[in-house]
Amino acid sequence: FARAMKGFRYVVGRTLRDSGQALERLGLKTEGNTSFYSFLNRKPIYKLVEKIPNVSKGAFVAPNAALIGNVRLFPNSSVWYGAVLRADCNNIFIGNGSSIGDNCIVHVSSKNSLRELPNPTIVGQNVVIEPGCIIHACTIQDNCTVGAGSVITDGCVVGENSRIEPGSYLSQDTQVPTNQVWGGKPAQYIRSLSAEEIDGHKPVAESMQKLAQQHTKVQEDLQVQPDDYNDEKTFYHNTASKE
């Protein structure tokens, strides 16, 4: 009798838990909240007050990236794994075909910042920002490359076709002319780019766009994964079933 009662309590308890989880998922769906989805099916786009990210068709956003507030992604742009774009007090624009590498941080400034100068972050077209960069309240014009781990600070402008060497630090209001290579901490002029080097940027940007399309396809092919809600895999269930 005791064994039967134990089995009955378990069945009833599990039924109630399953029903509760189903109702919770239904309520979240109704609110447009997909946080219960599997990691690869989440949409990392966060509304802040009335500021909603605008992601164009054809742009790729990795499932564990974060777009917050007034972020605008143009077609064929990409935001890779672990990147955070936070536009809570100004705007962030990522141009057509540009890529924001893994674990990058992109932010803006407002009149309440230390400089008291509001500044958006504007990334032009076909820009490649390599992993681990900090891009803060600055402008990066078309066809630039920002090397991995670089920091570009408030008020900086990186001119068209220019290249920032990996690990560089651009202090506030640095102006990098077009077609140049800069590097160091603080970054300084190194040399000018040849016409051949400038032309060589295009296939790099295009390869990032094609790679982003492949990752987009992987996400589109994924379905909501039932195992995310499988109570049999929870610690509680495993413990109860062994008693």
SVG drawing of the C-alpha trace seen along z (x, -y; Angstrom):
<svg xmlns="http://www.w3.org/2000/svg" viewBox="-3 -68 58 70">
<polyline fill="none" stroke="black" stroke-width="0.4" points="0.0,0.0 2.8,-2.4 4.5,-1.8 1.2,-2.4 0.6,-5.7 4.2,-6.8 3.6,-6.1 0.3,-7.9 1.8,-11.0 4.6,-11.0 2.2,-10.8 -0.1,-13.6 2.9,-15.8 4.5,-15.4 1.1,-16.1 0.7,-19.3 4.3,-20.4 3.9,-19.7 0.6,-21.6 2.2,-24.6 5.1,-24.7 2.8,-24.5 0.7,-27.4 3.8,-29.4 5.1,-28.9 1.7,-29.9 1.7,-33.1 5.2,-34.0 4.4,-33.4 1.4,-35.6 3.6,-38.4 6.1,-37.9 8.7,-36.5 10.7,-33.6 13.2,-33.3 12.1,-29.7 13.3,-28.6 16.5,-26.7 19.8,-28.7 19.9,-28.5 16.3,-29.7 16.3,-32.8 16.0,-36.3 18.6,-38.5 16.7,-41.7 15.8,-43.8 13.3,-46.7 14.4,-49.5 11.5,-51.8 10.2,-52.6 13.5,-52.0 13.4,-48.9 16.3,-47.5 15.6,-47.5 17.2,-44.5 16.9,-44.5 16.1,-41.3 19.3,-39.5 21.2,-40.7 22.6,-38.0 22.5,-38.3 24.0,-35.4 21.7,-33.9 23.8,-34.9 24.6,-38.5 22.5,-41.4 20.9,-44.3 19.5,-46.8 17.6,-50.0 18.1,-52.2 20.2,-49.8 19.8,-49.7 21.3,-46.9 21.3,-47.3 21.0,-44.3 23.9,-41.8 25.4,-43.1 26.3,-40.6 26.6,-40.6 28.6,-37.6 28.6,-35.5 28.8,-37.3 28.7,-40.8 26.7,-43.5 25.3,-46.6 23.8,-48.8 22.1,-52.0 20.3,-53.1 21.1,-56.8 21.9,-57.4 21.9,-55.5 24.0,-52.7 24.0,-52.2 25.7,-49.2 25.9,-49.7 25.2,-47.3 27.6,-44.3 29.5,-45.2 30.4,-42.7 30.7,-43.1 33.0,-40.3 32.6,-37.9 32.6,-39.5 32.7,-43.1 31.1,-45.9 29.5,-48.7 28.2,-51.6 27.3,-55.3 27.5,-58.5 24.9,-61.1 25.0,-64.6 25.2,-62.8 28.5,-61.2 31.8,-62.4 32.4,-64.5 28.9,-65.8 28.9,-65.3 26.2,-63.1 27.6,-60.9 26.1,-58.0 28.2,-55.1 28.1,-54.9 29.7,-52.0 29.7,-52.4 29.4,-49.8 31.5,-46.7 33.4,-47.4 35.1,-44.4 35.4,-44.8 37.4,-41.8 36.6,-40.0 37.0,-41.6 36.9,-45.2 35.4,-48.1 33.7,-50.6 32.4,-53.6 30.6,-56.7 32.7,-57.0 32.4,-56.8 34.0,-54.2 33.6,-54.9 33.2,-52.5 35.5,-49.6 37.6,-49.9 39.1,-47.0 39.5,-47.3 41.9,-44.7 41.1,-42.3 41.1,-43.7 41.2,-47.3 39.6,-50.1 38.1,-53.1 36.9,-55.8 34.5,-58.8 34.6,-61.2 37.1,-59.2 36.6,-59.1 38.3,-56.3 38.4,-57.4 37.3,-55.3 39.4,-52.3 41.7,-52.7 43.0,-49.9 43.5,-49.8 46.1,-47.3 45.1,-44.6 45.3,-45.7 45.4,-49.4 43.9,-52.2 42.5,-55.3 42.2,-58.1 39.3,-60.5 38.7,-62.5 41.5,-60.8 41.0,-61.5 42.3,-58.8 42.5,-60.0 41.4,-57.8 43.6,-55.0 46.0,-54.7 47.2,-52.1 47.3,-53.2 48.3,-51.2 49.7,-51.3 48.7,-52.6 47.9,-55.4 47.5,-54.7 49.6,-56.6 50.1,-56.8 52.1,-53.8 51.8,-54.0 49.5,-54.6 47.7,-51.7 48.4,-50.8 45.6,-50.6 46.0,-46.9 45.7,-46.6 42.5,-48.8 41.0,-46.5 41.9,-43.5 39.4,-44.5 36.4,-43.7 36.8,-39.9 37.3,-39.9 34.1,-41.7 32.3,-39.5 33.6,-36.4 32.1,-37.5 28.8,-38.2 28.7,-34.7 29.7,-33.1 26.9,-35.0 24.4,-33.6 25.6,-30.1 25.0,-30.7 21.6,-32.2 20.6,-29.1 21.6,-26.9 19.4,-29.0 16.5,-28.9 16.7,-25.1 16.6,-24.6 13.3,-23.9 12.3,-24.5 14.0,-21.6 11.6,-19.5 14.4,-18.5 14.4,-22.0 11.1,-21.3 11.8,-17.6 11.1,-17.2 12.7,-13.7 16.1,-15.4 15.7,-17.6 17.4,-17.0 14.1,-16.6 12.8,-14.0 16.0,-11.9 16.1,-12.0 12.4,-11.1 12.7,-8.2 15.5,-6.6 13.7,-6.6"/>
</svg>
